[in-house]
Amino acid sequence: MPAPSGGNSIRAILLDIEGTTTPVDFVYRTLFPYARARLQQFLLKHCDNPSVRADIEALRVQHHSDAADQLGPPVWKNDSPDPDLAGATAYGHWLMDRDSKCTALKSLQGKIWQEGYELGELRGEVYPDVPPALDRWTREGKLVAIFSSGSVLAQKLLFASTAAGDLTRYLSAHFDTAIGSKHSPGSYSQIAKTLALEPANILFISDMVKELDAAHETGMSTALCVRMDPAKGVATTNPVIRSFDELFP
């Protein structure tokens, strides 16, 4: 399927991260294990920080909802004025095992990764075609934004520390699940409003068909990014690209 056209009408490019700008292996084999191994120690060290306490409380509320829905989350004790950090850790691991997009979990992961980046233990990864494409698009006057289930903090940390240097200078806006689910058309409508653009003037690029379909419902242009070859078994009406070099060359 041909790459999307209509470059003159596209004023903003909205990018997913995992599998689109960044290898999936980096997320699942580097970032996620890093946060998982350090979650309990991070909570013990920072539980008095108001932002971390807010994340813990949000997790507790989500835990109550999951328990009420009989999803079988691990036990979390609520009979003490102090947070049950062991329970919070076990529940965080339980969510990670399910690849949960829980906003509070993503917030905590971002904070843990921030320490890793600051210590030099982590460094952001992007595909080779990403830096020149970001430069090309911004020079053409196109706005570039990110929409990822990872927290805004995590997004900025990743793009600020790549082998190609700090790429955040190319990024005008960041959105995470605080704005809504990536499978909800309403999230994309809200992004368009925030960018002060009509959806038709925005191109959303992702490796997930459900996300693209939700964006398409709002009137956005879409492109399915398929980094792994070939794209067998992918049923989609979205234009397919394998490199950002195919877009507005």
Phi and psi restraints in degrees (value plus and minus 20) as a CYANA .aco file:
   2 PRO   PHI     -88.1   -48.1
   2 PRO   PSI     136.3   176.3
   3 ALA   PHI     -88.2   -48.2
   3 ALA   PSI     135.7   175.7
   4 PRO   PHI     -83.9   -43.9
   4 PRO   PSI     126.1   166.1
   5 SER   PHI    -130.7   -90.7
   5 SER   PSI    -177.8  -137.8
   6 GLY   PHI      57.1    97.1
   6 GLY   PSI      14.2    54.2
   7 GLY   PHI     -78.2   -38.2
   7 GLY   PSI     -53.3   -13.3
   8 ASN   PHI     -87.5   -47.5
   8 ASN   PSI     -46.8    -6.8
   9 SER   PHI    -110.2   -70.2
   9 SER   PSI     -36.1     3.9
  10 ILE   PHI    -104.1   -64.1
  10 ILE   PSI      97.8   137.8
  11 ARG   PHI    -127.6   -87.6
  11 ARG   PSI     -34.0     6.0
  12 ALA   PHI    -164.7  -124.7
  12 ALA   PSI     124.9   164.9
  13 ILE   PHI    -137.7   -97.7
  13 ILE   PSI     100.8   140.8
  14 LEU   PHI    -124.0   -84.0
  14 LEU   PSI     104.1   144.1
  15 LEU   PHI    -135.7   -95.7
  15 LEU   PSI     114.8   154.8
  16 ASP   PHI     -95.9   -55.9
  16 ASP   PSI     146.5   186.5
  17 ILE   PHI    -125.3   -85.3
  17 ILE   PSI     -88.5   -48.5
  18 GLU   PHI     -80.7   -40.7
  18 GLU   PSI      97.7   137.7
  19 GLY   PHI      61.9   101.9
  19 GLY   PSI     -21.8    18.2
  20 THR   PHI    -137.9   -97.9
  20 THR   PSI     -80.2   -40.2
  21 THR   PHI    -118.4   -78.4
  21 THR   PSI     -42.0    -2.0
  22 THR   PHI    -154.2  -114.2
  22 THR   PSI     116.4   156.4
  23 PRO   PHI     -77.6   -37.6
  23 PRO   PSI     118.8   158.8
  24 VAL   PHI     -80.1   -40.1
  24 VAL   PSI     -57.0   -17.0
  25 ASP   PHI     -79.9   -39.9
  25 ASP   PSI     -55.5   -15.5
  26 PHE   PHI     -83.5   -43.5
  26 PHE   PSI     -58.7   -18.7
  27 VAL   PHI     -91.4   -51.4
  27 VAL   PSI     -68.0   -28.0
  28 TYR   PHI    -105.3   -65.3
  28 TYR   PSI     -46.9    -6.9
  29 ARG   PHI    -124.0   -84.0
  29 ARG   PSI     -33.7     6.3
  30 THR   PHI    -138.1   -98.1
  30 THR   PSI     -82.3   -42.3
  31 LEU   PHI     -86.1   -46.1
  31 LEU   PSI     -71.9   -31.9
  32 PHE   PHI     -82.4   -42.4
  32 PHE   PSI     -67.6   -27.6
  33 PRO   PHI     -82.4   -42.4
  33 PRO   PSI     -54.9   -14.9
  34 TYR   PHI     -80.7   -40.7
  34 TYR   PSI     -67.8   -27.8
  35 ALA   PHI     -88.1   -48.1
  35 ALA   PSI     -59.7   -19.7
  36 ARG   PHI     -81.4   -41.4
  36 ARG   PSI     -65.3   -25.3
  37 ALA   PHI     -87.0   -47.0
  37 ALA   PSI     -42.2    -2.2
  38 ARG   PHI    -131.4   -91.4
  38 ARG   PSI     -17.7    22.3
  39 LEU   PHI     -80.1   -40.1
  39 LEU   PSI     -72.4   -32.4
  40 GLN   PHI     -82.8   -42.8
  40 GLN   PSI     -65.5   -25.5
  41 GLN   PHI     -83.8   -43.8
  41 GLN   PSI     -57.0   -17.0
  42 PHE   PHI     -83.6   -43.6
  42 PHE   PSI     -64.2   -24.2
  43 LEU   PHI     -84.1   -44.1
  43 LEU   PSI     -62.0   -22.0
  44 LEU   PHI     -81.9   -41.9
  44 LEU   PSI     -59.3   -19.3
  45 LYS   PHI     -96.1   -56.1
  45 LYS   PSI     -54.6   -14.6
  46 HIS   PHI    -138.7   -98.7
  46 HIS   PSI      -6.2    33.8
  47 CYS   PHI     -84.4   -44.4
  47 CYS   PSI     -36.8     3.2
  48 ASP   PHI    -108.0   -68.0
  48 ASP   PSI     -26.9    13.1
  49 ASN   PHI     -93.2   -53.2
  49 ASN   PSI     106.7   146.7
  50 PRO   PHI     -75.2   -35.2
  50 PRO   PSI     -58.8   -18.8
  51 SER   PHI     -86.9   -46.9
  51 SER   PSI     -60.6   -20.6
  52 VAL   PHI     -89.5   -49.5
  52 VAL   PSI     -60.7   -20.7
  53 ARG   PHI     -81.4   -41.4
  53 ARG   PSI     -57.0   -17.0
  54 ALA   PHI     -85.0   -45.0
  54 ALA   PSI     -58.5   -18.5
  55 ASP   PHI     -83.8   -43.8
  55 ASP   PSI     -63.3   -23.3
  56 ILE   PHI     -82.3   -42.3
  56 ILE   PSI     -62.6   -22.6
  57 GLU   PHI     -85.1   -45.1
  57 GLU   PSI     -60.9   -20.9
  58 ALA   PHI     -83.4   -43.4
  58 ALA   PSI     -57.3   -17.3
  59 LEU   PHI     -83.8   -43.8
  59 LEU   PSI     -61.3   -21.3
  60 ARG   PHI     -82.0   -42.0
  60 ARG   PSI     -61.6   -21.6
  61 VAL   PHI     -83.0   -43.0
  61 VAL   PSI     -62.4   -22.4
  62 GLN   PHI     -85.8   -45.8
  62 GLN   PSI     -57.4   -17.4
  63 HIS   PHI     -80.7   -40.7
  63 HIS   PSI     -63.9   -23.9
  64 HIS   PHI     -79.7   -39.7
  64 HIS   PSI     -61.3   -21.3
  65 SER   PHI     -86.3   -46.3
  65 SER   PSI     -62.8   -22.8
  66 ASP   PHI     -85.6   -45.6
  66 ASP   PSI     -58.0   -18.0
  67 ALA   PHI     -86.5   -46.5
  67 ALA   PSI     -61.5   -21.5
  68 ALA   PHI     -83.5   -43.5
  68 ALA   PSI     -51.9   -11.9
  69 ASP   PHI    -104.3   -64.3
  69 ASP   PSI     -15.4    24.6
  70 GLN   PHI      38.5    78.5
  70 GLN   PSI      22.7    62.7
  71 LEU   PHI    -107.6   -67.6
  71 LEU   PSI     -27.1    12.9
  72 GLY   PHI      56.0    96.0
  72 GLY   PSI      20.2    60.2
  73 PRO   PHI     -88.7   -48.7
  73 PRO   PSI     138.7   178.7
  74 PRO   PHI     -84.6   -44.6
  74 PRO   PSI     139.7   179.7
  75 VAL   PHI     -82.8   -42.8
  75 VAL   PSI     117.8   157.8
  76 TRP   PHI    -151.6  -111.6
  76 TRP   PSI      94.1   134.1
  77 LYS   PHI     -95.4   -55.4
  77 LYS   PSI     112.0   152.0
  78 ASN   PHI    -141.4  -101.4
  78 ASN   PSI      -1.0    39.0
  79 ASP   PHI    -122.1   -82.1
  79 ASP   PSI       2.1    42.1
  80 SER   PHI    -153.7  -113.7
  80 SER   PSI     126.0   166.0
  81 PRO   PHI     -87.5   -47.5
  81 PRO   PSI     -42.5    -2.5
  82 ASP   PHI    -111.1   -71.1
  82 ASP   PSI     125.3   165.3
  83 PRO   PHI     -84.5   -44.5
  83 PRO   PSI     123.4   163.4
  84 ASP   PHI    -102.3   -62.3
  84 ASP   PSI      70.0   110.0
  85 LEU   PHI     -89.2   -49.2
  85 LEU   PSI     -52.0   -12.0
  86 ALA   PHI     -85.7   -45.7
  86 ALA   PSI     -62.5   -22.5
  87 GLY   PHI     -85.0   -45.0
  87 GLY   PSI     -60.9   -20.9
  88 ALA   PHI     -83.3   -43.3
  88 ALA   PSI     -59.7   -19.7
  89 THR   PHI     -85.7   -45.7
  89 THR   PSI     -67.0   -27.0
  90 ALA   PHI     -81.3   -41.3
  90 ALA   PSI     -60.8   -20.8
  91 TYR   PHI     -88.3   -48.3
  91 TYR   PSI     -59.8   -19.8
  92 GLY   PHI     -79.6   -39.6
  92 GLY   PSI     -62.3   -22.3
  93 HIS   PHI     -84.9   -44.9
  93 HIS   PSI     -58.6   -18.6
  94 TRP   PHI     -81.4   -41.4
  94 TRP   PSI     -62.8   -22.8
  95 LEU   PHI     -85.4   -45.4
  95 LEU   PSI     -61.4   -21.4
  96 MET   PHI     -81.2   -41.2
  96 MET   PSI     -59.5   -19.5
  97 ASP   PHI     -81.1   -41.1
  97 ASP   PSI     -45.0    -5.0
  98 ARG   PHI    -120.0   -80.0
  98 ARG   PSI     -10.7    29.3
  99 ASP   PHI      30.7    70.7
  99 ASP   PSI      24.2    64.2
 100 SER   PHI     -85.9   -45.9
 100 SER   PSI     125.0   165.0
 101 LYS   PHI    -118.6   -78.6
 101 LYS   PSI      -0.5    39.5
 102 CYS   PHI     -70.7   -30.7
 102 CYS   PSI     104.4   144.4
 103 THR   PHI     -81.2   -41.2
 103 THR   PSI     -60.7   -20.7
 104 ALA   PHI     -84.7   -44.7
 104 ALA   PSI     -60.3   -20.3
 105 LEU   PHI     -82.6   -42.6
 105 LEU   PSI     -65.2   -25.2
 106 LYS   PHI     -82.8   -42.8
 106 LYS   PSI     -55.2   -15.2
 107 SER   PHI     -84.6   -44.6
 107 SER   PSI     -64.7   -24.7
 108 LEU   PHI     -84.9   -44.9
 108 LEU   PSI     -62.4   -22.4
 109 GLN   PHI     -78.6   -38.6
 109 GLN   PSI     -62.8   -22.8
 110 GLY   PHI     -80.6   -40.6
 110 GLY   PSI     -60.5   -20.5
 111 LYS   PHI     -87.2   -47.2
 111 LYS   PSI     -58.6   -18.6
 112 ILE   PHI     -86.1   -46.1
 112 ILE   PSI     -63.3   -23.3
 113 TRP   PHI     -84.1   -44.1
 113 TRP   PSI     -53.8   -13.8
 114 GLN   PHI     -77.7   -37.7
 114 GLN   PSI     -63.7   -23.7
 115 GLU   PHI     -82.2   -42.2
 115 GLU   PSI     -59.2   -19.2
 116 GLY   PHI     -84.6   -44.6
 116 GLY   PSI     -61.7   -21.7
 117 TYR   PHI     -86.2   -46.2
 117 TYR   PSI     -61.7   -21.7
 118 GLU   PHI     -85.8   -45.8
 118 GLU   PSI     -52.1   -12.1
 119 LEU   PHI    -102.2   -62.2
 119 LEU   PSI     -27.0    13.0
 120 GLY   PHI      59.6    99.6
 120 GLY   PSI      -7.5    32.5
 121 GLU   PHI    -105.8   -65.8
 121 GLU   PSI     -36.4     3.6
 122 LEU   PHI    -147.1  -107.1
 122 LEU   PSI     130.1   170.1
 123 ARG   PHI    -166.9  -126.9
 123 ARG   PSI     111.9   151.9
 124 GLY   PHI     -84.9   -44.9
 124 GLY   PSI     128.4   168.4
 125 GLU   PHI    -144.7  -104.7
 125 GLU   PSI     117.6   157.6
 126 VAL   PHI    -157.2  -117.2
 126 VAL   PSI     138.1   178.1
 127 TYR   PHI     -86.5   -46.5
 127 TYR   PSI     131.9   171.9
 128 PRO   PHI     -79.1   -39.1
 128 PRO   PSI     -49.2    -9.2
 129 ASP   PHI     -99.9   -59.9
 129 ASP   PSI     -28.8    11.2
 130 VAL   PHI     -91.0   -51.0
 130 VAL   PSI     -72.3   -32.3
 131 PRO   PHI     -76.9   -36.9
 131 PRO   PSI     -68.5   -28.5
 132 PRO   PHI     -84.6   -44.6
 132 PRO   PSI     -51.5   -11.5
 133 ALA   PHI     -88.4   -48.4
 133 ALA   PSI     -62.9   -22.9
 134 LEU   PHI     -80.0   -40.0
 134 LEU   PSI     -62.4   -22.4
 135 ASP   PHI     -84.2   -44.2
 135 ASP   PSI     -65.1   -25.1
 136 ARG   PHI     -82.5   -42.5
 136 ARG   PSI     -66.8   -26.8
 137 TRP   PHI     -85.1   -45.1
 137 TRP   PSI     -61.5   -21.5
 138 THR   PHI     -90.0   -50.0
 138 THR   PSI     -55.8   -15.8
 139 ARG   PHI     -84.3   -44.3
 139 ARG   PSI     -48.2    -8.2
 140 GLU   PHI    -101.3   -61.3
 140 GLU   PSI     -20.7    19.3
 141 GLY   PHI      68.6   108.6
 141 GLY   PSI      -8.7    31.3
 142 LYS   PHI    -107.8   -67.8
 142 LYS   PSI     118.0   158.0
 143 LEU   PHI     -99.6   -59.6
 143 LEU   PSI     117.7   157.7
 144 VAL   PHI    -139.0   -99.0
 144 VAL   PSI     109.0   149.0
 145 ALA   PHI    -153.1  -113.1
 145 ALA   PSI     142.8   182.8
 146 ILE   PHI    -139.1   -99.1
 146 ILE   PSI     117.9   157.9
 147 PHE   PHI    -151.6  -111.6
 147 PHE   PSI      90.1   130.1
 148 SER   PHI    -159.2  -119.2
 148 SER   PSI     134.8   174.8
 149 SER   PHI     -91.8   -51.8
 149 SER   PSI     -40.5    -0.5
 150 GLY   PHI     -88.9   -48.9
 150 GLY   PSI     129.0   169.0
 151 SER   PHI     -81.7   -41.7
 151 SER   PSI     138.3   178.3
 152 VAL   PHI     -76.5   -36.5
 152 VAL   PSI     -60.8   -20.8
 153 LEU   PHI     -78.6   -38.6
 153 LEU   PSI     -67.1   -27.1
 154 ALA   PHI     -81.7   -41.7
 154 ALA   PSI     -59.0   -19.0
 155 GLN   PHI     -80.9   -40.9
 155 GLN   PSI     -69.2   -29.2
 156 LYS   PHI     -84.2   -44.2
 156 LYS   PSI     -59.2   -19.2
 157 LEU   PHI     -82.4   -42.4
 157 LEU   PSI     -63.5   -23.5
 158 LEU   PHI     -81.9   -41.9
 158 LEU   PSI     -71.0   -31.0
 159 PHE   PHI     -94.1   -54.1
 159 PHE   PSI     -38.1     1.9
 160 ALA   PHI    -102.1   -62.1
 160 ALA   PSI     -30.5     9.5
 161 SER   PHI    -149.6  -109.6
 161 SER   PSI      12.3    52.3
 162 THR   PHI    -103.5   -63.5
 162 THR   PSI     146.1   186.1
 163 ALA   PHI     -82.3   -42.3
 163 ALA   PSI     -43.8    -3.8
 164 ALA   PHI    -107.6   -67.6
 164 ALA   PSI     -16.3    23.7
 165 GLY   PHI      81.4   121.4
 165 GLY   PSI    -187.7  -147.7
 166 ASP   PHI     -99.3   -59.3
 166 ASP   PSI      90.4   130.4
 167 LEU   PHI    -114.0   -74.0
 167 LEU   PSI     -21.0    19.0
 168 THR   PHI     -85.9   -45.9
 168 THR   PSI     -38.9     1.1
 169 ARG   PHI     -84.9   -44.9
 169 ARG   PSI     -38.6     1.4
 170 TYR   PHI    -110.7   -70.7
 170 TYR   PSI     -30.3     9.7
 171 LEU   PHI    -122.8   -82.8
 171 LEU   PSI     102.4   142.4
 172 SER   PHI    -112.1   -72.1
 172 SER   PSI     -41.0    -1.0
 173 ALA   PHI    -177.5  -137.5
 173 ALA   PSI     131.5   171.5
 174 HIS   PHI    -150.4  -110.4
 174 HIS   PSI     118.0   158.0
 175 PHE   PHI    -153.4  -113.4
 175 PHE   PSI     119.3   159.3
 176 ASP   PHI    -147.8  -107.8
 176 ASP   PSI    -185.9  -145.9
 177 THR   PHI     -92.2   -52.2
 177 THR   PSI     -22.9    17.1
 178 ALA   PHI     -82.1   -42.1
 178 ALA   PSI     -45.0    -5.0
 179 ILE   PHI    -107.4   -67.4
 179 ILE   PSI     -32.0     8.0
 180 GLY   PHI     115.4   155.4
 180 GLY   PSI     152.8   192.8
 181 SER   PHI     -87.7   -47.7
 181 SER   PSI     127.2   167.2
 182 LYS   PHI     -93.2   -53.2
 182 LYS   PSI     -29.2    10.8
 183 HIS   PHI    -118.1   -78.1
 183 HIS   PSI     -16.7    23.3
 184 SER   PHI    -124.3   -84.3
 184 SER   PSI     103.5   143.5
 185 PRO   PHI     -75.7   -35.7
 185 PRO   PSI     -51.5   -11.5
 186 GLY   PHI     -80.1   -40.1
 186 GLY   PSI     -51.4   -11.4
 187 SER   PHI     -83.4   -43.4
 187 SER   PSI     -61.2   -21.2
 188 TYR   PHI     -94.0   -54.0
 188 TYR   PSI     -53.3   -13.3
 189 SER   PHI     -83.2   -43.2
 189 SER   PSI     -61.7   -21.7
 190 GLN   PHI     -87.9   -47.9
 190 GLN   PSI     -56.4   -16.4
 191 ILE   PHI     -82.9   -42.9
 191 ILE   PSI     -63.8   -23.8
 192 ALA   PHI     -80.2   -40.2
 192 ALA   PSI     -62.1   -22.1
 193 LYS   PHI     -83.0   -43.0
 193 LYS   PSI     -62.9   -22.9
 194 THR   PHI     -83.1   -43.1
 194 THR   PSI     -57.3   -17.3
 195 LEU   PHI    -101.0   -61.0
 195 LEU   PSI     -25.0    15.0
 196 ALA   PHI      38.8    78.8
 196 ALA   PSI      22.6    62.6
 197 LEU   PHI    -152.1  -112.1
 197 LEU   PSI     135.7   175.7
 198 GLU   PHI     -94.5   -54.5
 198 GLU   PSI     124.1   164.1
 199 PRO   PHI     -73.5   -33.5
 199 PRO   PSI     -54.6   -14.6
 200 ALA   PHI     -84.1   -44.1
 200 ALA   PSI     -37.2     2.8
 201 ASN   PHI    -113.1   -73.1
 201 ASN   PSI     -12.5    27.5
 202 ILE   PHI    -139.6   -99.6
 202 ILE   PSI     114.4   154.4
 203 LEU   PHI    -127.3   -87.3
 203 LEU   PSI     101.5   141.5
 204 PHE   PHI    -123.0   -83.0
 204 PHE   PSI     109.3   149.3
 205 ILE   PHI    -138.6   -98.6
 205 ILE   PSI     106.0   146.0
 206 SER   PHI    -171.3  -131.3
 206 SER   PSI     143.9   183.9
 207 ASP   PHI    -117.7   -77.7
 207 ASP   PSI     -14.3    25.7
 208 MET   PHI    -135.8   -95.8
 208 MET   PSI      98.7   138.7
 209 VAL   PHI     -82.6   -42.6
 209 VAL   PSI     -60.1   -20.1
 210 LYS   PHI     -80.1   -40.1
 210 LYS   PSI     -57.9   -17.9
 211 GLU   PHI     -86.7   -46.7
 211 GLU   PSI     -63.7   -23.7
 212 LEU   PHI     -83.8   -43.8
 212 LEU   PSI     -60.2   -20.2
 213 ASP   PHI     -83.1   -43.1
 213 ASP   PSI     -59.5   -19.5
 214 ALA   PHI     -84.7   -44.7
 214 ALA   PSI     -62.6   -22.6
 215 ALA   PHI     -86.2   -46.2
 215 ALA   PSI     -58.9   -18.9
 216 HIS   PHI     -83.4   -43.4
 216 HIS   PSI     -52.5   -12.5
 217 GLU   PHI     -80.6   -40.6
 217 GLU   PSI     -47.7    -7.7
 218 THR   PHI    -104.2   -64.2
 218 THR   PSI     -31.2     8.8
 219 GLY   PHI      85.6   125.6
 219 GLY   PSI     -17.7    22.3
 220 MET   PHI     -90.4   -50.4
 220 MET   PSI     130.0   170.0
 221 SER   PHI     -95.9   -55.9
 221 SER   PSI     132.0   172.0
 222 THR   PHI    -160.0  -120.0
 222 THR   PSI     137.0   177.0
 223 ALA   PHI    -167.0  -127.0
 223 ALA   PSI     112.8   152.8
 224 LEU   PHI    -107.5   -67.5
 224 LEU   PSI      99.2   139.2
 225 CYS   PHI    -112.4   -72.4
 225 CYS   PSI      94.5   134.5
 226 VAL   PHI    -133.7   -93.7
 226 VAL   PSI      79.4   119.4
 227 ARG   PHI    -102.0   -62.0
 227 ARG   PSI     -50.9   -10.9
 228 MET   PHI    -110.6   -70.6
 228 MET   PSI     120.8   160.8
 229 ASP   PHI    -129.2   -89.2
 229 ASP   PSI     114.3   154.3
 230 PRO   PHI    -117.2   -77.2
 230 PRO   PSI     159.8   199.8
 231 ALA   PHI    -112.3   -72.3
 231 ALA   PSI      36.7    76.7
 232 LYS   PHI     -93.9   -53.9
 232 LYS   PSI     120.0   160.0
 233 GLY   PHI      56.7    96.7
 233 GLY   PSI     -14.2    25.8
 234 VAL   PHI    -109.5   -69.5
 234 VAL   PSI      88.2   128.2
 235 ALA   PHI    -112.3   -72.3
 235 ALA   PSI      91.3   131.3
 236 THR   PHI    -175.7  -135.7
 236 THR   PSI     130.1   170.1
 237 THR   PHI    -120.4   -80.4
 237 THR   PSI     -19.2    20.8
 238 ASN   PHI     -98.3   -58.3
 238 ASN   PSI     124.4   164.4
 239 PRO   PHI     -77.1   -37.1
 239 PRO   PSI     125.9   165.9
 240 VAL   PHI    -133.3   -93.3
 240 VAL   PSI     113.0   153.0
 241 ILE   PHI    -145.9  -105.9
 241 ILE   PSI     134.7   174.7
 242 ARG   PHI    -136.5   -96.5
 242 ARG   PSI     -26.8    13.2
 243 SER   PHI    -175.9  -135.9
 243 SER   PSI     129.7   169.7
 244 PHE   PHI     -88.7   -48.7
 244 PHE   PSI     -35.2     4.8
 245 ASP   PHI     -82.0   -42.0
 245 ASP   PSI     -41.1    -1.1
 246 GLU   PHI     -98.6   -58.6
 246 GLU   PSI     -32.6     7.4
 247 LEU   PHI    -123.5   -83.5
 247 LEU   PSI     100.9   140.9
 248 PHE   PHI      28.2    68.2
 248 PHE   PSI      35.3    75.3
